[in-house]
Amino acid sequence: MGTVLGLIFRINFFGASGWILVISLGLIVIYFEPKMIFIGVVLMLGMILAFFRTALELNGEDYIRQFYGKTILVTGIISGDPETDEKETKFKLVDLEFGEEKVRNRGNFYVSEYKNEKLARGDKIVLSGKLTEGFGTYVGYMYKPKIIAWERPEPGDLVLKIRNWFAAKILRLVPEPQANLGLSYLLGMKAGLPEDLDENLRMIGLVHIVVASGAHLSILVEIARKIFGRLSRFSGLLFSLLFVIFFMAMVGWTPSILRAGVMSILTLLAWYVGRKFAAWRIILIVAAFTLLLSPMFIFNLGWLLSFASFSGIMILGPRWTRFFYGEKKPGFVAETVITTIAATMMTLPIVLYFYGTMSLVAVIANLLILPTLPYAMGLVFLTGVFAGIPGIEMVISFLATKLLDFHIMVVNFFGGMKSFMVKIEPNQILVFLIYIIVLAPLLIGLIRRKMLKSREVRY
């Protein structure tokens, strides 16, 4: 709430570092004197903390806005994998420094540069060009600026080198575009996807499967926990946590993978101590934590889709299952259908707002792709592991290629059904009224259960 209000009303009064001392002292006092009357104070301190973090971001944006329409000299670090097509290379620039005075400021730029396949994540680059107003979470935009200097730190990103080495082994055995799709599943390397395939994925609501996030990480973590959990419970926890951190570093610290990683860590810790948790609580905790890291995540499509999809799977899906089946456990197909529809309904308003398109066959496409996604990821991973071993590498890469062929066929088939596409103007805030239809039965059921419990306690 503090982040939302701070961004809407641009509250930058709380930007002074002294507020951290006030918040810390207040929380220490309340911790040692826990009373009901302090709940309101705790909420207020939490909002002030969000105001403080938001103010830092807003002050950084205000500083950058003075350069709109001007040619500037900016130094920054390339964040994430640059995307290169036939004409240009696009990337995100962070840790910005302006001019020769090296004034460091918050914010990030989106840069479209002439085709340059040498650029990589973590490179430090100095650009000179005209700065224009940004879009989405980007404060500014530079179109084909001049590269003044460029350097790659040594020894560089070791995890990135391991990822690229592993990806090269897969690309040697699996043809394109199957390999590109498989690498986007496994490692989040979405840059190599053909434009038509990427467009069809977006059209039928499957864009989330090529952005490494919760679904991918949960599959990999579950495998690691089962393998090492046979040694001991602590081994399962330790190796799973190391796997999560390594995977996050390998993919990059994107909003969606950050959400998935933090949530996986909390879930693993809860599993280790044998504690159950309410899904809505862990969602709120992770949302608050990630927004404190970067308030602008709230405008990021990947962050929004990641939380919406997870909420549909963990909150909406189980409620619908209980409504239709009661205490009985549904079959695999029924459970997959319910979970897929729940995730699709929770992400639908966001997709409509940003893209203005919706496919009426999206659920069918999800039902064909999602159940086989773990097997596709596993086969792609094993292709890289057994690369170089004659015979085995041929069998595994062949199976991986055929399964990825099936995925591409499904995506292109349903993506080509233009008559099943519903199109509206994007950026229509009214599309979020869909949540009322989706969540109203859930809220009514919750209120009824609370009323029944209060009656039982009374009588």
N, C-alpha and C positions, 0 to 999 in steps of 0.2 A: 504493500500500500504506500509506503514511504517513497519507493522508487517511482511508482506511477504518478503520485502527486507531485513529486519533485520535478519530473520531466514535463508534466502538463503545464504546471504553473511556473516552471523555471525558477525554482527556489534555490538561490545561491548564497543566502544569508549565512548558512551553516558551513561555509567553506574553510573557516579557520581551524587550524589543528587543535586549538584549545578545547573544541567540542569533544574530542576523543577522551580527554582527561575527565570532562564532566560525565560523559557516558560511563566510563570505566568506574569512577567513584560511585556513581549511582547504582550500578549493577552489583558492586561489591557490598554496599550497604544492604541492598535488598536480598542478596544471597544469604547473608548472615541473619537477616530479620525477615524471613519469608511470611508475609501476611497477605490475605486476600485484597486488602485495600491498596496494595502496591501493584496489582495487575495492570491497572491503567497507566501507572508510572513506567512499568516495564515496556508496555506497548509504545508509549511516547518516546522512551529512550531508543527503542528499536527504530522508530521512524526517523528520529534525529540522526541516527547512524546512517540510514539510507539517504537522508538529505545531504549529509556530509559527503558521502561517496558520489552522489549525483552532482553536487555542486562542483566538485573537482572536474568532472566531465564537462559540465556546462561552461565553466570558466575556460577550459581548454578550447572548446568550440568557439567561444566568443573571441578568443585570441586569434584563432585561425581565420575567422570570417573577415578580418581586416585585409586579408590577402586575396580575396575573391576578385577575379578580373585582372590580377597583376602577375607579372612574370617573377617567379621566386626561385631561390636556391634552397633545396630541402634534402636532408640526409635521413635515411631510414633503413629499417631491416625488412626484408621480404618475409611476410608471414603466410604460411600455407604454400601449397604447390602452385606455381604459375601455370596458367592455362594457355597453351599455344595452339593456334589454328593455322590455316594457310596464309593469313595476312598479318596477324599481330599476336602479341603476348600480353596477357592480362594478369595482374597480381595485386595483392594487398600490401601496403606499406605502413609499418608501425614504428614505435620509438622514434618519433619525428624530432629532428633538429632543424631550425630555420636560420638561414644565413650563415655568415662566417662567425657570428658571435656564439653559435652553438647553444641557442635558447631551446631547451628541451620542452616539449609540450605533449599533452595527451591528445588522443584522437588518432585517426587512421585515414589514409588516402586509398582510392581505387585508381590504378594506373593502367592505361592502355599504351603499350610500347610497340615499336616495330618488332617483327618476328625475331625472337632471340631465345633459342633453345638452350643456351648456356646458363641462363638464370635459374637459380634454385632457392629453395627455402633456406632462410638464415643468412643469405648474402646481404652485405652492407652496400648500399648504392647511394650515389649523390646525383640528383636530378635537377635540371633547370628547365622550367616551362611555365606555362600559364595555368593558374589554379582556378577552377570553377566550382560552383556549389555541388556538394556531394548528393548522395541518395541513399535511402535505407539507413544502415549503420555507418556509412562512410561520410566523414565530415567534408572531404574535398575530393575532387576528380581532376586528374591530369591526363591529357590526351597527347600521346606521343611526345613526351618531353625529351630533351637532350641528356644523354648519360655523360656526366662529367667525370665520375669515378665509380669504380666497382671493384669490390674485393670479397673474397671468401675466407672467413676466419679459419685458422688452423688450430687444432686438427679438424675443425668443422663439426657438423652434426653427425656423430658416429652412428646414431640410430637411423638417420636418413640414408647413410651409406649402406647399412645392412638391409634396409627396406629395398633400395634400388637394386642391390645385388641379388636379393631374393626374387624381385619382380623380373629381372632379366632372365633368370632361369626359367620362369613360367612362360615368358614371352617367346623363348626359344622352342618350347614344346607345344604350346597352344596357339593356334592361328588367331589373327585379329578378324572381327571385333570381339570374338569370344574371350580372348585373353584380357582385353580391356574391361569387359563386363565383370569377369572373374576377379580382377585386381581391384575394381571399384567395390565389389562385395567384401573382399578380404582385407584390403588395406586402405580403402577410401580414396584410391587413385582415380578420381572421376575425370581428370583432364583428358585422358585418351579416348573417351567415348565418342563415337561418331555423332554429329549433330542431329541426324534424323532419329537415331535410337534414343538419344537424350530427350528429344522433343516428345517422342511417343511415350517414354516413361513418365514424363510430366503430364501428358494428356490423359493417361489412364490412372493417375494417382499412385504411381509406383516410384516416384522420384526418391522417396525416403530409403529405398533398399540399396541405392548406390551412394548413399551418404553414410559412412561408417558411424554407427550410433548404438543405441541400446540393444536393438535386436541382434546385431552382429557381435557386440561385446558379450552379451549374455550367453550366446551360443558358445563362444570360445572359452569363457570363464567356467561354464558348466562342464565342459570337457576337461579343463585343467583341474577343477575341483574333484571330479570323479577319479581321474588318474592318480593324483597325488594324495587324495583323501584316503586311499587304500593304505598308505603308510601310517598316517595319523591325522587326526582332525586339525592339529596345528600345521602340519605339512600342507594339507589342503588349503588352509587359510593363507599361509605364507607364500606359497608358489602362485596362488590365484591373485593375491595382491600385487606381487611382482609382475605377473602377466598383464594385469590391468594397467599398471604404470608404464610398462614397456610398450604396450599397444597404443596407449594415449600419446606417448612420445613419438611413436612411429607414424601414426596417422596425422598428428598435429593437434594443437590445442584449439580446435574449433568449438563453437558453442554446443553443438549436439554431442560431440564426443566427450566434452567436459562434463556435461550433464550425465551422460551415461556412465562415465568413469567414477564420478563422485557417488552416484547412486549405487553402482556395483560395489564400491568399497564399503559403504554403509550396510548394504545387504549382506555382504560377506561377514562383517563384524557381528551383525545380529545373528547370523547363522552359527557362528563360532560359539557365542555365549548362550545359544539356545533360546534367544528371545524373539518373539513374534512382534511384528510391527504393522501398524495401519498404513496402507498405501498412501492415503491422502496426507498423512503426517510427513512421511519421507519425501513426498513430492514438494510440500511446502518448505521443508528444510533445505532441500537441494536448490529449489528456485531462489530462496532468499540468499543462499551462499553464492550462487553463480551471479546473481544480480549485484551483490556487493563487489564481486570481482570486476564486473563490467555492467553498469546499468543499461548500456545500449544493447545488451543481449535481448532486451524485451522487444526490440524492433527486428531482430534477426529471424529469418524464416526457418532456418534449421533448428534454432532453439525452441521456437514456438511449436513446430511440428513434432519435435522430439518429446516435449512435455505433453502435448495433446494426445499423441499416439500412445504414450505410456499410460496416461490417465484412462484412456479408453480400454486398454488391455487389463489394467490392474484394478480399476474401480467400476467402470461401466459393464465390462464383460462379465465379471462374477455376479453382479446384480441381475443381469438379464438371464444368466444361466440358472440362478436360483429361482427366478420367476417362472421359467419354462419347465424346469426339471425338479424343483424342490431340493430335497436332500440326495437325489439320485445323481450319479456321475454321468454326464453325456458322453456319447461316443466321440471318436477322434474327429470325424467329419463335422458333426454338430458343433463341437467345441471350437473347431477352426472357423466355421461359418460365423458363430456368435462373436468370437474375438475379432475377426476381420471386419465385420460390420461395425462393431463398437469402436475400433480404432479409426475406421473410415469416417464415421459420423462425427467423431471428435476433431478430426483434422479437416473436415469438409469446409466449415466456415473460413478457416485460415487460407485454404487453397483458393476458395472463391474470392476472398478479399484481395489476395496478391495476384492471382492469375486470371480470375473471372471465367474459368472453365471447369466443367465437371463432366466426367464420363459416367453414363448410366450402366456401363459394363465393368466399372472399376472393381467392384466386389468379386466378380467372376475371375478377372485377371489376378487379383490378389490371392484368391483361393487356389489358383493353379501354380502360382510362383512361390508364395510364402512357405508352404509345407516342404518344398524341395530346396529351399534356400540353404539350410544347414548342410545338406549333402553337397550342394554346389561349392560352398565355402570349404568344406572338408576336402573335396577332391582337388580343388585349386591349391590348397595348402600342401597336400600330399604330393602334388605334382612338383612343387618346389623342393620338398624334402627329399624325394627320391630321384631328382634330376641327376643324371650322370650314371645311373645304374641301369645297364641295358636290360631290356625286357620289361622290368617293372615300370620304368618311366613311360614306356610306350602304352602300356595297359591303362595306367592311371590317367595320363594326359588324354587318351582316347575317350575314356568315360567322362572326364571333365568337359571335354569339347562337346560331346553329344548332349550332356545335360544343359550346358550353356546355350547350345543350338536351340534346344527346346524353349528356354527362357526368351531368347531373341525372337523366335517364331511367335510365341504368345504375345509379347510386347508389340511387335509389328502388326500382328493380326488385329488385336483389339485397338491399337492406336490408329489403324486405318479406317475404323468404323466412325467416320465423321458424322453420320446421321444420328449417332447416339451421344453426341456431344451437346452439352447445354452451355451456352455462352451468355455472360452478362458483363456489364462494365465493371472492371476491377475497382478496388478502393471504395466499395460500397459498405459503409459501416453497418447497414441493416442486416447484412448476411449473418452477423453474430446473434441475431434473434433465433437462429436455428438451435442454439444451445438451450433456449427455454423449452423447446419441444423435446430435446434429447434428455435434459436433466430434470425437467419437472416431475416425471414419474419417480425418479430417484429421490428427490427431495420430499415428495408426498409420502413415499414409503418410509423414509427416515423419520418424518414427523409422527407418523402413525405408530411406529415401533416405540418411539420415546413416550408417546401418550399411553400405550399399553403397559409399558414398564412402570410408569408412574402410578397407574391404577393398581397394578399388582403390589407395588410397595405400600400403597395407601390401605389396601384391604387385606 
